[in-house]
Amino acid sequence: MDEMSRTERPARARPYSSPARAGVRLLGAEIARERKRARVTAADLAERARISLVTLRKVERGEPSVAIGTVFEVAVLLGIDL
């Protein structure tokens, strides 16, 4: 295998538009708010969604790197209308 040369760098994350980032953050905040309102622990919700706690935290922070299907599944589990 070839080693990465010193001048090569790994690909950076795709730059998302400001409205896209805002929308993802808004949905993440809504998910976190509803989880807390329903008194569901993060660990319990992550288990129900079959994702790691780290991934759930990314969902709630609105990180755009999480697959949209995962975000939607978490929202549906909490009864959030999409």
ChimeraX attribute file (.defattr): number of C-alpha atoms within 10 A of each C-alpha:
attribute: neighborCount
match mode: 1-to-1
recipient: residues
	/A:1	3
	/A:2	4
	/A:3	6
	/A:4	9
	/A:5	7
	/A:6	6
	/A:7	5
	/A:8	8
	/A:9	8
	/A:10	6
	/A:11	6
	/A:12	6
	/A:13	8
	/A:14	8
	/A:15	9
	/A:16	10
	/A:17	8
	/A:18	8
	/A:19	9
	/A:20	12
	/A:21	14
	/A:22	14
	/A:23	13
	/A:24	21
	/A:25	19
	/A:26	15
	/A:27	20
	/A:28	24
	/A:29	16
	/A:30	16
	/A:31	26
	/A:32	22
	/A:33	13
	/A:34	16
	/A:35	20
	/A:36	12
	/A:37	10
	/A:38	10
	/A:39	9
	/A:40	14
	/A:41	11
	/A:42	18
	/A:43	15
	/A:44	11
	/A:45	18
	/A:46	18
	/A:47	13
	/A:48	12
	/A:49	18
	/A:50	14
	/A:51	14
	/A:52	14
	/A:53	16
	/A:54	11
	/A:55	18
	/A:56	25
	/A:57	16
	/A:58	17
	/A:59	27
	/A:60	22
	/A:61	17
	/A:62	23
	/A:63	15
	/A:64	21
	/A:65	12
	/A:66	14
	/A:67	11
	/A:68	11
	/A:69	9
	/A:70	16
	/A:71	22
	/A:72	17
	/A:73	15
	/A:74	23
	/A:75	22
	/A:76	14
	/A:77	13
	/A:78	17
	/A:79	12
	/A:80	14
	/A:81	7
	/A:82	7
